[in-house]
Amino acid sequence: MKKYFSALCAGLVVAGALSGCSDDDFGNGQNGSASAGEKVNFTLGGPSSRTVYDDEDEYQINWTDGDKVRIYCDEAEDVKQADYSVLKSETEESEGKLQYNENGLAWGGMDEHHFYAVYPADDSKVSVSNGIARFRINQYQRCEFSQTSDGNYVGSPDMSNAYMTASLATTPVDEVKLSFEPIMTTLEITLRGRNEVNEPSITVTGLSIISKVGRSDDLGWFNYDVANKTIVGDASAAPEQTTLVGIRYFDEAENAEKTFIDLPAGKSVTFTVFLPPVDINAANQIEIRPNVAGPVEMKVTVGGNTDAEGKTVEYKAKSKGKLTLPAWPGSGTEVTGNNWITPLDDNIYVQQLSIPGTHDAAAYETTGLNLGATQDLTIGEQFDMGIRAFDLRAAKRALASEFWLYHGITATSISLKDALTTLSEKLNANEGEFVIVQLRHEKEGKPYSDWKEDLYEDLKGYDAKVVPWKPDLTIGDCRGSIVVLTRDDYDGRSKAGLISNWPDNTSVLENNVLAYINGTTPYYVQDYYRYFAGNIFGDPEGSRKAGLVEALLEVTKQFKDPTSDYFQKKAWALNHTSGYATSLSITEWTGTTVAYQSNAARVNPQIYNYMQNQTDFGPTGIIFMDWVGARDATSYRVYGDLLPQVIIDNNYRYTMLRKQ
C-alpha cells in the first residue's frame, strides 16, 4: 500500500527521541481555474480512508468513508464554513473527494483564498478563527480492547480524539487538494502484569496521564496555528490537566462487556492515548499512573528521564511513540497506597472532587456474632485502597472511659482514638492526601448526659490535624489534614462543619434531602438506607435505591458549571450506595451483615456500570459504600474493589474548577 498519511516518519519506536515528519509548504492549489460564485471542489491528498490505523503501517492513520471534516474560508462567498463528508475512492491510489453536507463553500472572487480544515467537525470540540484552531481536550478517551493469541490485550483508540488539520492558500482553481496531518502527540503505553506466573491478577480500569503543559490558560482547550502547524499560547500559564484512558472489553469467556481487565501475571495491556501537540521532555514532563484497584500504586514520570538502555526519553510534538512501563509489583510488595489526590492541583476546590468513602467504616469487626458488619478492611487498609471519607459513629460502652465506634447498637472493637490516630499516621506518611471524617454520636444503651462535652474533648485532641471547615476549601488547604463534618453541635467551638436537617431514610430526591453545613452551605444527602427486597410490593433488584444514587449523581455533575447555583454556593454532597435490603428470609433481616451484603450486591454493580457508561462527567461528591476492597462478600458479588476505583478514576474525566 502506498503510504499517504504518515503520522510520523519511520524511526525509533521505543521510549526515546521521536521526530515528526517535516511540514508541507503552505502553497498554491492545482492548475486550472474556477469562477467567482462557483462551488469549491475539494479532494484529499491520498486514498479515501481514515480514522483507523493502517494494518500494514502502525504509524499511518487512514480515512474511512463518511468521515466529516469542517473547512473554513473568510474569503468565501456568503458561507464562511461548511461541513464535508469523505467519499470513498475507486482505488487505493486515487484521491478521495469531499462532499459538502448542506451549503458548501463558494469562491468569493479571484483573489487568494485561505482554507483551513479540521477534523472532527464538532462544534463542542473545535472552532477556527483567523487560522487559529481551538481544540477541546478529550479528558476521557476509551480504548476498545481485544485479546491477542498470546493472551495479551491491545486497545484500539477512539479515533475521534485524533485531531487533524490541513491548510492551503490559492486563487480559484478547479480542484483544491487538502493534505491532512494528524497533530496530536500519540503514545502507545504498555502496562505489564506481575512477573511471576503464579502471582494473582491485577484489576486494571484505565490509565491516567497528568500533564502540566500543552494547553492554553483556558481549562480543557489548546490553540493551534493551522498554517504554521504549531501550538500557540503560553502553556506555562496553564493549570495541570489530566487525561483518563478507559477500557471497553468484551469478555468472550463470560459473554459480557466489561470496563476493566483482570490482567494475569506475565501478560500485558496496551493503551493508545492522544495528547496535545507539544514536546515531551525534561521541560515538559508528564506523569503516567495506571489505574489499578488495590493498595499499590505506580507512577512513572516521562520526559528527560533515561530508559533501561541509558537513552534519554523524549517525544517530539505530533509524533507517535511507544513506552513500556515496569512490571506491576509482586503481591508481597510493601503497600504504597492509592494516593490519587497527590498529583492534583492545589487550587482545585474540594467540592469538585469525586471521593470514595466507607459507610460505618469501623464495622469490620463487630460484637454479637459479627452482626451489622459493613466492611472487611481495617481503617488503614481502607485508606490504602484510596478511601478518603470515613463514617465514624462514637458511643461509650458500659464502664468504659473512652469512646468506641458503633454501628447502631452493635459495638466494634475499634475506639474513636484508634481510628483518628490511624488516619493521622497515614496522613503523616502521605502528606499529599487528606481525609474527610463524618462524625456522629451513636446513642448509648445507658443514660449518659455528658457525652457531648466528652466527645468534643476527644475531638479537640486532634485539633493540630484538623483543618477548619469552610465551603470553599481547596486541595492545598487540606493536604495532610482531616476535614471533620459532624451531626453533633459543639456550640460553635469545634473546627468541624455542623450538619443540620439530616434526611433520614428519605426515598425521594427532592428538597427534603437538602441538609446544611453550618446553617448556610447546601449539603445534598441521599441516605435511603432501608428497603424491602421481597418480590411482592418490594424492590428485589434494588433499582429504587440505585435510582436515587443516580439522581443525586446527576445533580453533582452540575457542580462543575461555574455559573450554577451549586458552584456559586459551593454546595457539597454525600451519596450512600450503602444500606440494607430486608426480606422475609431469616438471614436477610433488619441490619444483619447479610442484609448489607445483599444491598451491596444489588446496588454497587449498578452504580459502577452507570458511572462507566455515562457520557457527561462531573463530580460525585462523597460516596459512602459497603464492603470496599472485596469483589465478593461471601456469596454476594459486591464490586467493592471496582466501585471505589471508578470513583477515583472519575476525577480524571472532567475539568475541575479552581480558585483563581
Beta strands, then each sheet from edge to edge (+ up, - down):
strand 1: 42-44
strand 2: 50-53
strand 3: 61-63
strand 4: 68-72
strand 5: 81-87
strand 6: 97-100
strand 7: 113-119
strand 8: 126-129
strand 9: 132-136
strand 10: 140-147
strand 11: 153-156
strand 12: 164-170
strand 13: 176-178
strand 14: 181-182
strand 15: 185-192
strand 16: 202-211
strand 17: 221-225
strand 18: 230-232
strand 19: 241-251
strand 20: 256-258
strand 21: 261-263
strand 22: 268-275
strand 23: 286-292
strand 24: 300-302
strand 25: 320-327
strand 26: 354-358
strand 27: 389-396
strand 28: 403-407
strand 29: 410-415
strand 30: 435-441
strand 31: 482-486
strand 32: 497-500
strand 33: 514-517
strand 34: 521-526
strand 35: 530-532
strand 36: 572-576
strand 37: 580-582
strand 38: 621-625
strand 39: 632-633
strand 40: 636-637
sheet 1: 13+ 1+ 6- 5+ 4- 7+ 12- 14+
sheet 2: 2+ 3-
sheet 3: 8+ 9- 17+ 18-
sheet 4: 20+ 19- 10- 11+ 22+ 15- 25-
sheet 5: 20+ 19- 16+ 21-
sheet 6: 20+ 19- 16+ 23- 24+
sheet 7: 29+ 28- 27+ 26+ 38+ 36+ 34+ 33- 32+ 31+ 30+
sheet 8: 35+ 37+
sheet 9: 39+ 40-
end
